[in-house]
């Protein structure tokens, strides 16, 4: 139950939900997320760090960029239910 509670805490911010929703559809980098959400790069990076620490997303280096994708299938299911 502790682990599930931590996942829900990570999903508790609307911007993080938007980031996850976008990453479910397409792997992308901070710049692409920034264009879609119109948020400062530093804010997006903070949200990504939280999601990465909870093992909800994973980063992959692509040249000098970092691309992110959702790896926790439970989170994918949660978002589908909420929509």
mmCIF file of the N, C-alpha and C atoms, coordinates in Angstrom:
data_MODEL
# 
_entry.id   MODEL 
# 
loop_
_atom_site.group_PDB 
_atom_site.id 
_atom_site.type_symbol 
_atom_site.label_atom_id 
_atom_site.label_alt_id 
_atom_site.label_comp_id 
_atom_site.label_asym_id 
_atom_site.label_entity_id 
_atom_site.label_seq_id 
_atom_site.pdbx_PDB_ins_code 
_atom_site.Cartn_x 
_atom_site.Cartn_y 
_atom_site.Cartn_z 
_atom_site.occupancy 
_atom_site.B_iso_or_equiv 
_atom_site.pdbx_formal_charge 
_atom_site.auth_seq_id 
_atom_site.auth_comp_id 
_atom_site.auth_asym_id 
_atom_site.auth_atom_id 
_atom_site.pdbx_PDB_model_num 
ATOM 1   N N  . UNK A 1 1  ? 0.805   -1.187 0.000   1.00 0.00 ? 1  UNK A N  1 
ATOM 2   C CA . UNK A 1 1  ? 0.000   0.000  0.000   1.00 0.00 ? 1  UNK A CA 1 
ATOM 3   C C  . UNK A 1 1  ? 0.859   1.266  0.000   1.00 0.00 ? 1  UNK A C  1 
ATOM 4   N N  . UNK A 1 2  ? 2.004   1.185  0.630   1.00 0.00 ? 2  UNK A N  1 
ATOM 5   C CA . UNK A 1 2  ? 2.911   2.344  0.670   1.00 0.00 ? 2  UNK A CA 1 
ATOM 6   C C  . UNK A 1 2  ? 3.334   2.741  -0.745  1.00 0.00 ? 2  UNK A C  1 
ATOM 7   N N  . UNK A 1 3  ? 3.687   1.756  -1.551  1.00 0.00 ? 3  UNK A N  1 
ATOM 8   C CA . UNK A 1 3  ? 4.119   2.011  -2.927  1.00 0.00 ? 3  UNK A CA 1 
ATOM 9   C C  . UNK A 1 3  ? 2.989   2.645  -3.750  1.00 0.00 ? 3  UNK A C  1 
ATOM 10  N N  . UNK A 1 4  ? 1.788   2.138  -3.593  1.00 0.00 ? 4  UNK A N  1 
ATOM 11  C CA . UNK A 1 4  ? 0.636   2.680  -4.318  1.00 0.00 ? 4  UNK A CA 1 
ATOM 12  C C  . UNK A 1 4  ? 0.371   4.118  -3.885  1.00 0.00 ? 4  UNK A C  1 
ATOM 13  N N  . UNK A 1 5  ? 0.483   4.379  -2.606  1.00 0.00 ? 5  UNK A N  1 
ATOM 14  C CA . UNK A 1 5  ? 0.300   5.729  -2.084  1.00 0.00 ? 5  UNK A CA 1 
ATOM 15  C C  . UNK A 1 5  ? 1.320   6.697  -2.693  1.00 0.00 ? 5  UNK A C  1 
ATOM 16  N N  . UNK A 1 6  ? 2.561   6.251  -2.826  1.00 0.00 ? 6  UNK A N  1 
ATOM 17  C CA . UNK A 1 6  ? 3.605   7.094  -3.418  1.00 0.00 ? 6  UNK A CA 1 
ATOM 18  C C  . UNK A 1 6  ? 3.320   7.388  -4.892  1.00 0.00 ? 6  UNK A C  1 
ATOM 19  N N  . UNK A 1 7  ? 2.772   6.420  -5.605  1.00 0.00 ? 7  UNK A N  1 
ATOM 20  C CA . UNK A 1 7  ? 2.401   6.646  -7.006  1.00 0.00 ? 7  UNK A CA 1 
ATOM 21  C C  . UNK A 1 7  ? 1.328   7.720  -7.086  1.00 0.00 ? 7  UNK A C  1 
ATOM 22  N N  . UNK A 1 8  ? 0.303   7.610  -6.244  1.00 0.00 ? 8  UNK A N  1 
ATOM 23  C CA . UNK A 1 8  ? -0.763  8.604  -6.263  1.00 0.00 ? 8  UNK A CA 1 
ATOM 24  C C  . UNK A 1 8  ? -0.265  9.989  -5.872  1.00 0.00 ? 8  UNK A C  1 
ATOM 25  N N  . UNK A 1 9  ? 0.683   10.067 -4.956  1.00 0.00 ? 9  UNK A N  1 
ATOM 26  C CA . UNK A 1 9  ? 1.276   11.364 -4.611  1.00 0.00 ? 9  UNK A CA 1 
ATOM 27  C C  . UNK A 1 9  ? 1.973   11.961 -5.837  1.00 0.00 ? 9  UNK A C  1 
ATOM 28  N N  . UNK A 1 10 ? 2.665   11.125 -6.579  1.00 0.00 ? 10 UNK A N  1 
ATOM 29  C CA . UNK A 1 10 ? 3.364   11.591 -7.779  1.00 0.00 ? 10 UNK A CA 1 
ATOM 30  C C  . UNK A 1 10 ? 2.393   12.063 -8.850  1.00 0.00 ? 10 UNK A C  1 
ATOM 31  N N  . UNK A 1 11 ? 1.206   11.479 -8.885  1.00 0.00 ? 11 UNK A N  1 
ATOM 32  C CA . UNK A 1 11 ? 0.202   11.854 -9.874  1.00 0.00 ? 11 UNK A CA 1 
ATOM 33  C C  . UNK A 1 11 ? -0.655  13.032 -9.401  1.00 0.00 ? 11 UNK A C  1 
ATOM 34  N N  . UNK A 1 12 ? -0.387  13.523 -8.207  1.00 0.00 ? 12 UNK A N  1 
ATOM 35  C CA . UNK A 1 12 ? -1.232  14.535 -7.592  1.00 0.00 ? 12 UNK A CA 1 
ATOM 36  C C  . UNK A 1 12 ? -1.105  15.949 -8.128  1.00 0.00 ? 12 UNK A C  1 
ATOM 37  N N  . UNK A 1 13 ? -0.261  16.181 -9.100  1.00 0.00 ? 13 UNK A N  1 
ATOM 38  C CA . UNK A 1 13 ? -0.101  17.524 -9.668  1.00 0.00 ? 13 UNK A CA 1 
ATOM 39  C C  . UNK A 1 13 ? -0.613  17.521 -11.108 1.00 0.00 ? 13 UNK A C  1 
ATOM 40  N N  . UNK A 1 14 ? -1.459  18.485 -11.471 1.00 0.00 ? 14 UNK A N  1 
ATOM 41  C CA . UNK A 1 14 ? -2.028  18.503 -12.825 1.00 0.00 ? 14 UNK A CA 1 
ATOM 42  C C  . UNK A 1 14 ? -0.982  18.527 -13.942 1.00 0.00 ? 14 UNK A C  1 
ATOM 43  N N  . UNK A 1 15 ? 0.117   19.233 -13.737 1.00 0.00 ? 15 UNK A N  1 
ATOM 44  C CA . UNK A 1 15 ? 1.156   19.275 -14.775 1.00 0.00 ? 15 UNK A CA 1 
ATOM 45  C C  . UNK A 1 15 ? 1.831   17.917 -14.952 1.00 0.00 ? 15 UNK A C  1 
ATOM 46  N N  . UNK A 1 16 ? 2.020   17.196 -13.859 1.00 0.00 ? 16 UNK A N  1 
ATOM 47  C CA . UNK A 1 16 ? 2.607   15.851 -13.976 1.00 0.00 ? 16 UNK A CA 1 
ATOM 48  C C  . UNK A 1 16 ? 1.659   14.918 -14.706 1.00 0.00 ? 16 UNK A C  1 
ATOM 49  N N  . UNK A 1 17 ? 0.362   15.052 -14.448 1.00 0.00 ? 17 UNK A N  1 
ATOM 50  C CA . UNK A 1 17 ? -0.612  14.238 -15.176 1.00 0.00 ? 17 UNK A CA 1 
ATOM 51  C C  . UNK A 1 17 ? -0.557  14.549 -16.672 1.00 0.00 ? 17 UNK A C  1 
ATOM 52  N N  . UNK A 1 18 ? -0.427  15.822 -17.014 1.00 0.00 ? 18 UNK A N  1 
ATOM 53  C CA . UNK A 1 18 ? -0.320  16.213 -18.425 1.00 0.00 ? 18 UNK A CA 1 
ATOM 54  C C  . UNK A 1 18 ? 0.946   15.646 -19.051 1.00 0.00 ? 18 UNK A C  1 
ATOM 55  N N  . UNK A 1 19 ? 2.042   15.702 -18.316 1.00 0.00 ? 19 UNK A N  1 
ATOM 56  C CA . UNK A 1 19 ? 3.307   15.158 -18.824 1.00 0.00 ? 19 UNK A CA 1 
ATOM 57  C C  . UNK A 1 19 ? 3.168   13.658 -19.068 1.00 0.00 ? 19 UNK A C  1 
ATOM 58  N N  . UNK A 1 20 ? 2.628   12.953 -18.099 1.00 0.00 ? 20 UNK A N  1 
ATOM 59  C CA . UNK A 1 20 ? 2.464   11.506 -18.244 1.00 0.00 ? 20 UNK A CA 1 
ATOM 60  C C  . UNK A 1 20 ? 1.537   11.189 -19.405 1.00 0.00 ? 20 UNK A C  1 
ATOM 61  N N  . UNK A 1 21 ? 0.450   11.906 -19.514 1.00 0.00 ? 21 UNK A N  1 
ATOM 62  C CA . UNK A 1 21 ? -0.490  11.676 -20.599 1.00 0.00 ? 21 UNK A CA 1 
ATOM 63  C C  . UNK A 1 21 ? 0.195   11.826 -21.957 1.00 0.00 ? 21 UNK A C  1 
ATOM 64  N N  . UNK A 1 22 ? 1.006   12.856 -22.100 1.00 0.00 ? 22 UNK A N  1 
ATOM 65  C CA . UNK A 1 22 ? 1.742   13.055 -23.349 1.00 0.00 ? 22 UNK A CA 1 
ATOM 66  C C  . UNK A 1 22 ? 2.779   11.969 -23.595 1.00 0.00 ? 22 UNK A C  1 
ATOM 67  N N  . UNK A 1 23 ? 3.463   11.551 -22.540 1.00 0.00 ? 23 UNK A N  1 
ATOM 68  C CA . UNK A 1 23 ? 4.511   10.541 -22.696 1.00 0.00 ? 23 UNK A CA 1 
ATOM 69  C C  . UNK A 1 23 ? 3.950   9.147  -22.959 1.00 0.00 ? 23 UNK A C  1 
ATOM 70  N N  . UNK A 1 24 ? 2.699   8.919  -22.585 1.00 0.00 ? 24 UNK A N  1 
ATOM 71  C CA . UNK A 1 24 ? 2.072   7.632  -22.913 1.00 0.00 ? 24 UNK A CA 1 
ATOM 72  C C  . UNK A 1 24 ? 1.925   7.528  -24.426 1.00 0.00 ? 24 UNK A C  1 
ATOM 73  N N  . UNK A 1 25 ? 1.589   8.650  -25.053 1.00 0.00 ? 25 UNK A N  1 
ATOM 74  C CA . UNK A 1 25 ? 1.380   8.660  -26.505 1.00 0.00 ? 25 UNK A CA 1 
ATOM 75  C C  . UNK A 1 25 ? 2.690   8.697  -27.278 1.00 0.00 ? 25 UNK A C  1 
ATOM 76  N N  . UNK A 1 26 ? 3.645   9.511  -26.806 1.00 0.00 ? 26 UNK A N  1 
ATOM 77  C CA . UNK A 1 26 ? 4.911   9.692  -27.538 1.00 0.00 ? 26 UNK A CA 1 
ATOM 78  C C  . UNK A 1 26 ? 6.062   9.907  -26.575 1.00 0.00 ? 26 UNK A C  1 
ATOM 79  N N  . UNK A 1 27 ? 7.150   9.222  -26.829 1.00 0.00 ? 27 UNK A N  1 
ATOM 80  C CA . UNK A 1 27 ? 8.394   9.497  -26.118 1.00 0.00 ? 27 UNK A CA 1 
ATOM 81  C C  . UNK A 1 27 ? 8.877   10.868 -26.586 1.00 0.00 ? 27 UNK A C  1 
ATOM 82  N N  . UNK A 1 28 ? 9.297   11.727 -25.657 1.00 0.00 ? 28 UNK A N  1 
ATOM 83  C CA . UNK A 1 28 ? 9.805   13.029 -26.091 1.00 0.00 ? 28 UNK A CA 1 
ATOM 84  C C  . UNK A 1 28 ? 10.763  13.613 -25.063 1.00 0.00 ? 28 UNK A C  1 
ATOM 85  N N  . UNK A 1 29 ? 11.378  14.735 -25.439 1.00 0.00 ? 29 UNK A N  1 
ATOM 86  C CA . UNK A 1 29 ? 12.362  15.376 -24.574 1.00 0.00 ? 29 UNK A CA 1 
ATOM 87  C C  . UNK A 1 29 ? 11.755  16.601 -23.886 1.00 0.00 ? 29 UNK A C  1 
ATOM 88  N N  . UNK A 1 30 ? 12.539  17.240 -23.038 1.00 0.00 ? 30 UNK A N  1 
ATOM 89  C CA . UNK A 1 30 ? 12.065  18.376 -22.253 1.00 0.00 ? 30 UNK A CA 1 
ATOM 90  C C  . UNK A 1 30 ? 11.583  19.514 -23.163 1.00 0.00 ? 30 UNK A C  1 
ATOM 91  N N  . UNK A 1 31 ? 12.324  19.783 -24.230 1.00 0.00 ? 31 UNK A N  1 
ATOM 92  C CA . UNK A 1 31 ? 11.948  20.859 -25.142 1.00 0.00 ? 31 UNK A CA 1 
ATOM 93  C C  . UNK A 1 31 ? 10.582  20.642 -25.778 1.00 0.00 ? 31 UNK A C  1 
ATOM 94  N N  . UNK A 1 32 ? 10.299  19.412 -26.169 1.00 0.00 ? 32 UNK A N  1 
ATOM 95  C CA . UNK A 1 32 ? 8.999   19.093 -26.763 1.00 0.00 ? 32 UNK A CA 1 
ATOM 96  C C  . UNK A 1 32 ? 7.880   19.230 -25.734 1.00 0.00 ? 32 UNK A C  1 
ATOM 97  N N  . UNK A 1 33 ? 8.141   18.779 -24.515 1.00 0.00 ? 33 UNK A N  1 
ATOM 98  C CA . UNK A 1 33 ? 7.150   18.911 -23.444 1.00 0.00 ? 33 UNK A CA 1 
ATOM 99  C C  . UNK A 1 33 ? 6.903   20.387 -23.161 1.00 0.00 ? 33 UNK A C  1 
ATOM 100 N N  . UNK A 1 34 ? 7.965   21.164 -23.135 1.00 0.00 ? 34 UNK A N  1 
ATOM 101 C CA . UNK A 1 34 ? 7.864   22.591 -22.859 1.00 0.00 ? 34 UNK A CA 1 
ATOM 102 C C  . UNK A 1 34 ? 6.988   23.293 -23.902 1.00 0.00 ? 34 UNK A C  1 
ATOM 103 N N  . UNK A 1 35 ? 7.164   22.955 -25.158 1.00 0.00 ? 35 UNK A N  1 
ATOM 104 C CA . UNK A 1 35 ? 6.352   23.556 -26.225 1.00 0.00 ? 35 UNK A CA 1 
ATOM 105 C C  . UNK A 1 35 ? 4.878   23.220 -26.052 1.00 0.00 ? 35 UNK A C  1 
ATOM 106 N N  . UNK A 1 36 ? 4.583   21.989 -25.672 1.00 0.00 ? 36 UNK A N  1 
ATOM 107 C CA . UNK A 1 36 ? 3.195   21.548 -25.545 1.00 0.00 ? 36 UNK A CA 1 
ATOM 108 C C  . UNK A 1 36 ? 2.507   22.133 -24.322 1.00 0.00 ? 36 UNK A C  1 
ATOM 109 N N  . UNK A 1 37 ? 3.229   22.262 -23.219 1.00 0.00 ? 37 UNK A N  1 
ATOM 110 C CA . UNK A 1 37 ? 2.607   22.687 -21.966 1.00 0.00 ? 37 UNK A CA 1 
ATOM 111 C C  . UNK A 1 37 ? 2.842   24.157 -21.629 1.00 0.00 ? 37 UNK A C  1 
ATOM 112 N N  . UNK A 1 38 ? 3.736   24.812 -22.352 1.00 0.00 ? 38 UNK A N  1 
ATOM 113 C CA . UNK A 1 38 ? 4.050   26.233 -22.099 1.00 0.00 ? 38 UNK A CA 1 
ATOM 114 C C  . UNK A 1 38 ? 4.456   26.474 -20.637 1.00 0.00 ? 38 UNK A C  1 
ATOM 115 N N  . UNK A 1 39 ? 5.314   25.610 -20.137 1.00 0.00 ? 39 UNK A N  1 
ATOM 116 C CA . UNK A 1 39 ? 5.849   25.736 -18.789 1.00 0.00 ? 39 UNK A CA 1 
ATOM 117 C C  . UNK A 1 39 ? 7.347   25.982 -18.873 1.00 0.00 ? 39 UNK A C  1 
ATOM 118 N N  . UNK A 1 40 ? 7.926   26.618 -17.854 1.00 0.00 ? 40 UNK A N  1 
ATOM 119 C CA . UNK A 1 40 ? 9.378   26.804 -17.853 1.00 0.00 ? 40 UNK A CA 1 
ATOM 120 C C  . UNK A 1 40 ? 10.116  25.462 -17.846 1.00 0.00 ? 40 UNK A C  1 
ATOM 121 N N  . UNK A 1 41 ? 11.260  25.433 -18.484 1.00 0.00 ? 41 UNK A N  1 
ATOM 122 C CA . UNK A 1 41 ? 12.065  24.216 -18.574 1.00 0.00 ? 41 UNK A CA 1 
ATOM 123 C C  . UNK A 1 41 ? 12.413  23.691 -17.184 1.00 0.00 ? 41 UNK A C  1 
ATOM 124 N N  . UNK A 1 42 ? 12.715  24.590 -16.267 1.00 0.00 ? 42 UNK A N  1 
ATOM 125 C CA . UNK A 1 42 ? 13.093  24.156 -14.916 1.00 0.00 ? 42 UNK A CA 1 
ATOM 126 C C  . UNK A 1 42 ? 11.927  23.464 -14.208 1.00 0.00 ? 42 UNK A C  1 
ATOM 127 N N  . UNK A 1 43 ? 10.720  23.934 -14.420 1.00 0.00 ? 43 UNK A N  1 
ATOM 128 C CA . UNK A 1 43 ? 9.537   23.310 -13.818 1.00 0.00 ? 43 UNK A CA 1 
ATOM 129 C C  . UNK A 1 43 ? 9.330   21.909 -14.377 1.00 0.00 ? 43 UNK A C  1 
ATOM 130 N N  . UNK A 1 44 ? 9.456   21.784 -15.684 1.00 0.00 ? 44 UNK A N  1 
ATOM 131 C CA . UNK A 1 44 ? 9.300   20.479 -16.323 1.00 0.00 ? 44 UNK A CA 1 
ATOM 132 C C  . UNK A 1 44 ? 10.363  19.515 -15.810 1.00 0.00 ? 44 UNK A C  1 
ATOM 133 N N  . UNK A 1 45 ? 11.588  19.985 -15.709 1.00 0.00 ? 45 UNK A N  1 
ATOM 134 C CA . UNK A 1 45 ? 12.678  19.136 -15.212 1.00 0.00 ? 45 UNK A CA 1 
ATOM 135 C C  . UNK A 1 45 ? 12.408  18.651 -13.794 1.00 0.00 ? 45 UNK A C  1 
ATOM 136 N N  . UNK A 1 46 ? 11.851  19.518 -12.942 1.00 0.00 ? 46 UNK A N  1 
ATOM 137 C CA . UNK A 1 46 ? 11.517  19.117 -11.573 1.00 0.00 ? 46 UNK A CA 1 
ATOM 138 C C  . UNK A 1 46 ? 10.449  18.029 -11.570 1.00 0.00 ? 46 UNK A C  1 
ATOM 139 N N  . UNK A 1 47 ? 9.421   18.204 -12.400 1.00 0.00 ? 47 UNK A N  1 
ATOM 140 C CA . UNK A 1 47 ? 8.368   17.196 -12.479 1.00 0.00 ? 47 UNK A CA 1 
ATOM 141 C C  . UNK A 1 47 ? 8.920   15.872 -13.009 1.00 0.00 ? 47 UNK A C  1 
ATOM 142 N N  . UNK A 1 48 ? 9.765   15.939 -14.030 1.00 0.00 ? 48 UNK A N  1 
ATOM 143 C CA . UNK A 1 48 ? 10.354  14.722 -14.585 1.00 0.00 ? 48 UNK A CA 1 
ATOM 144 C C  . UNK A 1 48 ? 11.208  13.999 -13.551 1.00 0.00 ? 48 UNK A C  1 
ATOM 145 N N  . UNK A 1 49 ? 11.923  14.756 -12.752 1.00 0.00 ? 49 UNK A N  1 
ATOM 146 C CA . UNK A 1 49 ? 12.763  14.159 -11.708 1.00 0.00 ? 49 UNK A CA 1 
ATOM 147 C C  . UNK A 1 49 ? 11.913  13.377 -10.707 1.00 0.00 ? 49 UNK A C  1 
ATOM 148 N N  . UNK A 1 50 ? 10.787  13.958 -10.305 1.00 0.00 ? 50 UNK A N  1 
ATOM 149 C CA . UNK A 1 50 ? 9.882   13.276 -9.371  1.00 0.00 ? 50 UNK A CA 1 
ATOM 150 C C  . UNK A 1 50 ? 9.362   11.987 -9.983  1.00 0.00 ? 50 UNK A C  1 
ATOM 151 N N  . UNK A 1 51 ? 8.915   12.063 -11.235 1.00 0.00 ? 51 UNK A N  1 
ATOM 152 C CA . UNK A 1 51 ? 8.364   10.885 -11.911 1.00 0.00 ? 51 UNK A CA 1 
ATOM 153 C C  . UNK A 1 51 ? 9.431   9.814  -12.132 1.00 0.00 ? 51 UNK A C  1 
ATOM 154 N N  . UNK A 1 52 ? 10.644  10.258 -12.423 1.00 0.00 ? 52 UNK A N  1 
ATOM 155 C CA . UNK A 1 52 ? 11.742  9.309  -12.636 1.00 0.00 ? 52 UNK A CA 1 
ATOM 156 C C  . UNK A 1 52 ? 12.133  8.636  -11.320 1.00 0.00 ? 52 UNK A C  1 
ATOM 157 N N  . UNK A 1 53 ? 12.178  9.398  -10.227 1.00 0.00 ? 53 UNK A N  1 
ATOM 158 C CA . UNK A 1 53 ? 12.532  8.835  -8.922  1.00 0.00 ? 53 UNK A CA 1 
ATOM 159 C C  . UNK A 1 53 ? 11.523  7.791  -8.453  1.00 0.00 ? 53 UNK A C  1 
ATOM 160 N N  . UNK A 1 54 ? 10.266  7.943  -8.855  1.00 0.00 ? 54 UNK A N  1 
ATOM 161 C CA . UNK A 1 54 ? 9.222   6.980  -8.488  1.00 0.00 ? 54 UNK A CA 1 
ATOM 162 C C  . UNK A 1 54 ? 9.113   5.848  -9.509  1.00 0.00 ? 54 UNK A C  1 
ATOM 163 N N  . UNK A 1 55 ? 10.032  5.853  -10.477 1.00 0.00 ? 55 UNK A N  1 
ATOM 164 C CA . UNK A 1 55 ? 10.085  4.811  -11.522 1.00 0.00 ? 55 UNK A CA 1 
ATOM 165 C C  . UNK A 1 55 ? 8.803   4.721  -12.347 1.00 0.00 ? 55 UNK A C  1 
ATOM 166 N N  . UNK A 1 56 ? 8.199   5.892  -12.572 1.00 0.00 ? 56 UNK A N  1 
ATOM 167 C CA . UNK A 1 56 ? 7.021   5.991  -13.428 1.00 0.00 ? 56 UNK A CA 1 
ATOM 168 C C  . UNK A 1 56 ? 7.458   6.213  -14.867 1.00 0.00 ? 56 UNK A C  1 
ATOM 169 N N  . UNK A 1 57 ? 8.544   6.966  -15.030 1.00 0.00 ? 57 UNK A N  1 
ATOM 170 C CA . UNK A 1 57 ? 9.099   7.211  -16.358 1.00 0.00 ? 57 UNK A CA 1 
ATOM 171 C C  . UNK A 1 57 ? 10.564  6.799  -16.371 1.00 0.00 ? 57 UNK A C  1 
ATOM 172 N N  . UNK A 1 58 ? 11.092  6.693  -17.566 1.00 0.00 ? 58 UNK A N  1 
ATOM 173 C CA . UNK A 1 58 ? 12.502  6.355  -17.748 1.00 0.00 ? 58 UNK A CA 1 
ATOM 174 C C  . UNK A 1 58 ? 13.051  7.260  -18.834 1.00 0.00 ? 58 UNK A C  1 
ATOM 175 N N  . UNK A 1 59 ? 14.319  7.623  -18.686 1.00 0.00 ? 59 UNK A N  1 
ATOM 176 C CA . UNK A 1 59 ? 14.950  8.445  -19.719 1.00 0.00 ? 59 UNK A CA 1 
ATOM 177 C C  . UNK A 1 59 ? 15.892  7.602  -20.554 1.00 0.00 ? 59 UNK A C  1 
ATOM 178 N N  . UNK A 1 60 ? 16.037  8.043  -21.787 1.00 0.00 ? 60 UNK A N  1 
ATOM 179 C CA . UNK A 1 60 ? 16.945  7.377  -22.719 1.00 0.00 ? 60 UNK A CA 1 
ATOM 180 C C  . UNK A 1 60 ? 17.747  8.473  -23.399 1.00 0.00 ? 60 UNK A C  1 
ATOM 181 N N  . UNK A 1 61 ? 19.053  8.308  -23.425 1.00 0.00 ? 61 UNK A N  1 
ATOM 182 C CA . UNK A 1 61 ? 19.895  9.298  -24.093 1.00 0.00 ? 61 UNK A CA 1 
ATOM 183 C C  . UNK A 1 61 ? 19.844  9.079  -25.597 1.00 0.00 ? 61 UNK A C  1 
ATOM 184 N N  . UNK A 1 62 ? 19.599  10.149 -26.304 1.00 0.00 ? 62 UNK A N  1 
ATOM 185 C CA . UNK A 1 62 ? 19.536  10.131 -27.761 1.00 0.00 ? 62 UNK A CA 1 
ATOM 186 C C  . UNK A 1 62 ? 20.416  11.280 -28.234 1.00 0.00 ? 62 UNK A C  1 
ATOM 187 N N  . UNK A 1 63 ? 21.682  10.956 -28.520 1.00 0.00 ? 63 UNK A N  1 
ATOM 188 C CA . UNK A 1 63 ? 22.649  12.015 -28.820 1.00 0.00 ? 63 UNK A CA 1 
ATOM 189 C C  . UNK A 1 63 ? 22.900  12.813 -27.552 1.00 0.00 ? 63 UNK A C  1 
ATOM 190 N N  . UNK A 1 64 ? 22.721  14.115 -27.622 1.00 0.00 ? 64 UNK A N  1 
ATOM 191 C CA . UNK A 1 64 ? 22.901  14.938 -26.428 1.00 0.00 ? 64 UNK A CA 1 
ATOM 192 C C  . UNK A 1 64 ? 21.561  15.284 -25.768 1.00 0.00 ? 64 UNK A C  1 
ATOM 193 N N  . UNK A 1 65 ? 20.488  14.631 -26.209 1.00 0.00 ? 65 UNK A N  1 
ATOM 194 C CA . UNK A 1 65 ? 19.162  14.842 -25.624 1.00 0.00 ? 65 UNK A CA 1 
ATOM 195 C C  . UNK A 1 65 ? 18.780  13.654 -24.751 1.00 0.00 ? 65 UNK A C  1 
ATOM 196 N N  . UNK A 1 66 ? 17.851  13.913 -23.854 1.00 0.00 ? 66 UNK A N  1 
ATOM 197 C CA . UNK A 1 66 ? 17.270  12.856 -23.043 1.00 0.00 ? 66 UNK A CA 1 
ATOM 198 C C  . UNK A 1 66 ? 15.799  12.754 -23.416 1.00 0.00 ? 66 UNK A C  1 
ATOM 199 N N  . UNK A 1 67 ? 15.392  11.565 -23.821 1.00 0.00 ? 67 UNK A N  1 
ATOM 200 C CA . UNK A 1 67 ? 14.003  11.316 -24.188 1.00 0.00 ? 67 UNK A CA 1 
ATOM 201 C C  . UNK A 1 67 ? 13.348  10.516 -23.066 1.00 0.00 ? 67 UNK A C  1 
ATOM 202 N N  . UNK A 1 68 ? 12.109  10.842 -22.763 1.00 0.00 ? 68 UNK A N  1 
ATOM 203 C CA . UNK A 1 68 ? 11.399  10.217 -21.645 1.00 0.00 ? 68 UNK A CA 1 
ATOM 204 C C  . UNK A 1 68 ? 10.203  9.415  -22.144 1.00 0.00 ? 68 UNK A C  1 
ATOM 205 N N  . UNK A 1 69 ? 9.905   8.333  -21.406 1.00 0.00 ? 69 UNK A N  1 
ATOM 206 C CA . UNK A 1 69 ? 8.731   7.515  -21.719 1.00 0.00 ? 69 UNK A CA 1 
ATOM 207 C C  . UNK A 1 69 ? 8.201   6.909  -20.427 1.00 0.00 ? 69 UNK A C  1 
ATOM 208 N N  . UNK A 1 70 ? 6.918   6.577  -20.426 1.00 0.00 ? 70 UNK A N  1 
ATOM 209 C CA . UNK A 1 70 ? 6.281   5.962  -19.260 1.00 0.00 ? 70 UNK A CA 1 
ATOM 210 C C  . UNK A 1 70 ? 6.622   4.475  -19.248 1.00 0.00 ? 70 UNK A C  1 
ATOM 211 N N  . UNK A 1 71 ? 7.059   3.984  -18.103 1.00 0.00 ? 71 UNK A N  1 
ATOM 212 C CA . UNK A 1 71 ? 7.397   2.560  -17.986 1.00 0.00 ? 71 UNK A CA 1 
ATOM 213 C C  . UNK A 1 71 ? 6.499   1.821  -16.999 1.00 0.00 ? 71 UNK A C  1 
ATOM 214 N N  . UNK A 1 72 ? 5.754   2.547  -16.175 1.00 0.00 ? 72 UNK A N  1 
ATOM 215 C CA . UNK A 1 72 ? 4.888   1.909  -15.181 1.00 0.00 ? 72 UNK A CA 1 
ATOM 216 C C  . UNK A 1 72 ? 3.503   1.711  -15.791 1.00 0.00 ? 72 UNK A C  1 
ATOM 217 N N  . UNK A 1 73 ? 3.192   0.484  -16.132 1.00 0.00 ? 73 UNK A N  1 
ATOM 218 C CA . UNK A 1 73 ? 1.910   0.155  -16.787 1.00 0.00 ? 73 UNK A CA 1 
ATOM 219 C C  . UNK A 1 73 ? 0.717   0.440  -15.878 1.00 0.00 ? 73 UNK A C  1 
ATOM 220 N N  . UNK A 1 74 ? 0.931   0.396  -14.562 1.00 0.00 ? 74 UNK A N  1 
ATOM 221 C CA . UNK A 1 74 ? -0.162  0.717  -13.641 1.00 0.00 ? 74 UNK A CA 1 
ATOM 222 C C  . UNK A 1 74 ? -0.618  2.153  -13.822 1.00 0.00 ? 74 UNK A C  1 
ATOM 223 N N  . UNK A 1 75 ? 0.340   3.039  -14.044 1.00 0.00 ? 75 UNK A N  1 
ATOM 224 C CA . UNK A 1 75 ? 0.025   4.459  -14.231 1.00 0.00 ? 75 UNK A CA 1 
ATOM 225 C C  . UNK A 1 75 ? -0.758  4.651  -15.530 1.00 0.00 ? 75 UNK A C  1 
ATOM 226 N N  . UNK A 1 76 ? -0.384  3.919  -16.560 1.00 0.00 ? 76 UNK A N  1 
ATOM 227 C CA . UNK A 1 76 ? -1.107  3.977  -17.830 1.00 0.00 ? 76 UNK A CA 1 
ATOM 228 C C  . UNK A 1 76 ? -2.565  3.574  -17.595 1.00 0.00 ? 76 UNK A C  1 
ATOM 229 N N  . UNK A 1 77 ? -2.769  2.501  -16.865 1.00 0.00 ? 77 UNK A N  1 
ATOM 230 C CA . UNK A 1 77 ? -4.131  2.029  -16.569 1.00 0.00 ? 77 UNK A CA 1 
ATOM 231 C C  . UNK A 1 77 ? -4.911  3.055  -15.738 1.00 0.00 ? 77 UNK A C  1 
ATOM 232 N N  . UNK A 1 78 ? -4.245  3.655  -14.757 1.00 0.00 ? 78 UNK A N  1 
ATOM 233 C CA . UNK A 1 78 ? -4.897  4.666  -13.912 1.00 0.00 ? 78 UNK A CA 1 
ATOM 234 C C  . UNK A 1 78 ? -5.378  5.827  -14.770 1.00 0.00 ? 78 UNK A C  1 
ATOM 235 N N  . UNK A 1 79 ? -4.530  6.321  -15.664 1.00 0.00 ? 79 UNK A N  1 
ATOM 236 C CA . UNK A 1 79 ? -4.928  7.447  -16.512 1.00 0.00 ? 79 UNK A CA 1 
ATOM 237 C C  . UNK A 1 79 ? -6.071  7.078  -17.442 1.00 0.00 ? 79 UNK A C  1 
ATOM 238 N N  . UNK A 1 80 ? -6.060  5.879  -17.970 1.00 0.00 ? 80 UNK A N  1 
ATOM 239 C CA . UNK A 1 80 ? -7.166  5.440  -18.833 1.00 0.00 ? 80 UNK A CA 1 
ATOM 240 C C  . UNK A 1 80 ? -8.474  5.417  -18.057 1.00 0.00 ? 80 UNK A C  1 
ATOM 241 N N  . UNK A 1 81 ? -8.438  4.959  -16.837 1.00 0.00 ? 81 UNK A N  1 
ATOM 242 C CA . UNK A 1 81 ? -9.644  4.925  -16.000 1.00 0.00 ? 81 UNK A CA 1 
ATOM 243 C C  . UNK A 1 81 ? -10.127 6.343  -15.698 1.00 0.00 ? 81 UNK A C  1 
ATOM 244 N N  . UNK A 1 82 ? -9.206  7.233  -15.393 1.00 0.00 ? 82 UNK A N  1 
ATOM 245 C CA . UNK A 1 82 ? -9.575  8.607  -15.058 1.00 0.00 ? 82 UNK A CA 1 
ATOM 246 C C  . UNK A 1 82 ? -10.137 9.393  -16.230 1.00 0.00 ? 82 UNK A C  1 
ATOM 247 N N  . UNK A 1 83 ? -9.724  9.026  -17.419 1.00 0.00 ? 83 UNK A N  1 
ATOM 248 C CA . UNK A 1 83 ? -10.232 9.727  -18.613 1.00 0.00 ? 83 UNK A CA 1 
ATOM 249 C C  . UNK A 1 83 ? -11.623 9.256  -18.925 1.00 0.00 ? 83 UNK A C  1 
# 
